[in-house]
Amino acid sequence: MKLQLRILVTVLALATAAFASGAKADRLAQIKERKTLICGVLNNVEPFGFIGSPPGEAGKRELVGYDVDFCKAVAAQLGVKPELKVLSLEARIPELTQGRVDILAAVLGYTAIRAGQIDFSDQYFVSEQKLAVQKGGPYKTRDDLNGKRISTIKGGSTQAFIQKELPQATMISFDDAPTAFMALVQKKVDGFGLSESLLRRFIARLGKEGNLEVLMPPLGREEWGLGIKKGEPALLQAVNDALQKMEQSGQAAQIFDNWLGSKTELHMERSFKVEPIEG
């Protein structure tokens, strides 16, 4: 009898633990209960997350950008307030997997390796990887740089695209984007590879003194999704529903226009829409 009682107590304890674990794992319920969406963002990658002025509010200084606006909009769709937590590039995925943020809106490009660590929402941005060169030089298309010297950022996703499309090119890697860009400006390399949005921002900063141009075709496309911890299907579905509503209402396109569109210094066109990432 005592043995049966012990077994019963053990079974009940395991069932209680499993229930508690399952309840704890429901991140969406936690977000609703605390009425806050904790969003991991960057503060040093303009125009996605940086300290600056919101469109039309010159002089005001705060954490703003494309990713920041998406975080705020998703929070609004969920009926909660956004809480922005600034992260480094290296800390993005660890902070998410350890549960210190609810989602990532932090220039997070989809890769198979990352998809094995976290879940990705539908794409909310597509980054075309391109090459910049000196204007008026011998290089007219992307493939003209095969076998030439191209500056890149160490560990950046552009490197994989260059290796695939221009296998004979020599990559000269730098620790950060400004240094890699200056290598091209100073004619130490033949080209510079980066996502188009960041590439055009660097060129725009040169103003009239600049003498650079962006080549076609692109090296490739990188789909960005909001990062969500694995094992949270309810939150993933809720975030995707929010993104789809933003697409249908035109809000997603408006955020693009505010930060990257024809009236900004980047003069970019939105050639994508919110849709599932084809992994």
N, C-alpha and C positions, 0 to 999 in steps of 0.2 A: 504493500500500500504506500509506504514511504517512498519507494522507488518510483511508483507511478506519479506521486505528487511532485517529486523532483523533476520528472520529465515534463509534467504539465507546466510547472513554474518556468522551466527552461524554454519551452516552446512559446509561452506567453511573453517572456522577456525578449526572445528573438523577434517575435512578431511586433512587439512594441518598438524595439530598436529599428526594425525595418521601416515601420510606419513613420517614426520620427525622422529617419534618414530621408525618406521620400518627401516628407513635408519640408524638410530643410532644403532639399534640392530644388524645390519649386521657387526659383528666383523671381518669377513674375509675381507670385503672391507676396513675396517679401517687398518688392518694389511698390506694389499697391498699398501694402500695409504701412510702409514708412512714408509713402507719398513722394518719393524722390527717386530719380533715375541717376545713378552715379556713372558718369561717362568719362572714360579715359581719352584725353586729347593731347595734342602737342601745342607748344607755344612759340615755336621757332621755325615753322615751315609756312611761310606766306605763299598763297592766300588761304591756306587750309586751316591753320591754327597759329595765331600770332598776336602780339600785343599791338593794337592799332585802333583805328576809328571805324565804326560801322558805316556802311554806305549812307551818304547823305548827312553824316554827323561829324564833320571835320572838327578836330580839336578834342574830341572825347577819346580817352585812352582806356581800353579794356581788352580782355581776351575775346578775339573775334575770328571769323573765317568761315569757309565753306563747311568744314567738318563740325565746327561749333554750332552753326545754324542747323545742321542736320540733327545733331544731338538734341538741341532745344525743340525742334519740330517733332521728333519721335517722342520725346517726353510729353509734349502737349497732346499728341495722339493717344498716348497711354493714360492721360488724365493726371499726370504727376508733374512735379517740378524738376528741372535739370540741375544736377550738381556736377560741375566740371572739375576733374582731377587731372592736373598736368603731369604727363609722363615723359620719359625719354624714349627714344626709338627702341633701345634694347630692353626696356622694362615693360613694353606694351603687353606682350603675350604672358609673361610671368605674373603681372599684376592681375590679369583677367583670370588665368587658371587658378590663382590662389584666392580668388573671390574678393579682391579688394576694389574692383570696379564691376559694374553690371554689363556694360558694353564698351567696345572700343570704336571711336570715330577718329582714327589717327593714321591717315594715309596708308591703310593696310591693304596691300595688294595680295590677290589670291595666288597661292602656290600650293602644290600638292603637299609639300612638307608642312606648311602652316595649317592646311586643312586636316592634317592628321593630329594637330594639337588643339585646334579650336574649330567652332562652326562659323561659317560666313553667312551673312544675310544676303539677300538679293543685291546686285550691284547698284551702287548709288553714284558711282563715278567710274569712268574708263579713262585711264591714262595712256596716251600714245607716246611711246618712247621714240625720240627723234635725235638727229644729229645737227649740230650747228657748225658752220665753217666761216672762213673769211669771205666776205662778199667780193665778187669779181675774180675769184681765184679759179683754179682748174677743176674744182669739184662741183659738179652740177646735180648729181643724184647720190643717193645713199651708197650705192654699190661702188662709186668712184673711190670710196675710202677703204675698200678692201686692200689690205697690205700696207695701210698708212698708220700713223700714230694717232690714237684717240684717247683723250683724257676721260676718266671716269671716277666715280666715288667708290672707295673700297667697300666691298660687300653690297653695293647697290644692285638693284634688280636689272639695271641697264646692262650690266656686264654679261648676263646670260643671253640677252638678246643680241649683243654684239658677237659673242662667240658663235651663235647659231647662224646669223645672217652674214657676218664678215669674218670668217674663220682665219683669214690670213692677216687681219689687223693686229697691231700691237697696242695693247691697252696700257696706258700710263695711269696708275691709280693714285688718288689723293685722299686725304682723310675727310675732306669736306667739299661741298659743292662750290663755294666761292673760289677756293684755290684751284680746283679743276677747271673752272670757267676762266680764271685769269691766265691759265696756261695757254688757252686758245687765244685770248685777247693779245697776249704777248708773243704769239706765233711760235710757241715752244712745241705745239702739237698741231696736227692737221685738222682735227675735229674734236668736238666735245659732245658726249652722249648723256641725255637726261630726259625725264618726262617732259612733254611739251609745255605744260603749264609753268613749271619751274624754269625751263629753258627760256621761254618768252619773257618771264619776269626779269631774268638776268639781262637779257638783251635790251629790254625797255629801260633798265636802270642806266645803261650807257648813254641814253639820249641821242642827241645829234652826233655825238662823237663816235657812236657805235658804227661798226662796219661789218656786221655779221648777218647771216641769213640761215634759215632752217631748211634742211633738205627733205625731199620726198623720195621714195615712199617711207613710211615709218619703219622703224626696226621691229616693232610689234606693239601689241596692245596688252595692257594690264588692268584687269577688272578689280575694283576696290569694293570691299564689302564691310559692313559693320561687324566687328568681332563679338562672338558670344561664346561663353563657356560651354563645352560639350555636356550633354545630358540635361539640357534645358529646352525641351521641345516647345513648351508653352510660350516661353519668352521669345524664342526664335520665330515662331508663327506670328506672335503679336508685333514684333519688329517688322517682319515682312509685310504684314497687313498695313502697318503704318506707312511704310515706304510706298506701297502700291497706291494708297489713298493720296499721298503727296504727289505721286506721278499723275494720277487722274485729275487732281484739282489744279495742276499747273504749278504747285508750290515748289516741287523739285527743280523744275526748269527755271523758276524765278531765282532760286538760290544760286544756280549756275550763272545766270545772267548778272546777278549782283557782284559776283566775285571774279568771273572769268569771261563774261560776255563781250559783245561788240562795243559797249560803252566803257569798258575798263581798258587798262593799258595792255592787257593780254590779247584782246580782240579775237577770242576763240569762239567757235561754233559748237553747239551741243549735238554730237553725232550719235548719241546713245540714249537709252531710256532705262528706267528701273525694270530689271528683269532678272530671273535666276542666273547665277553664274554657271557656266558649263565647265565643270571641273574635269 
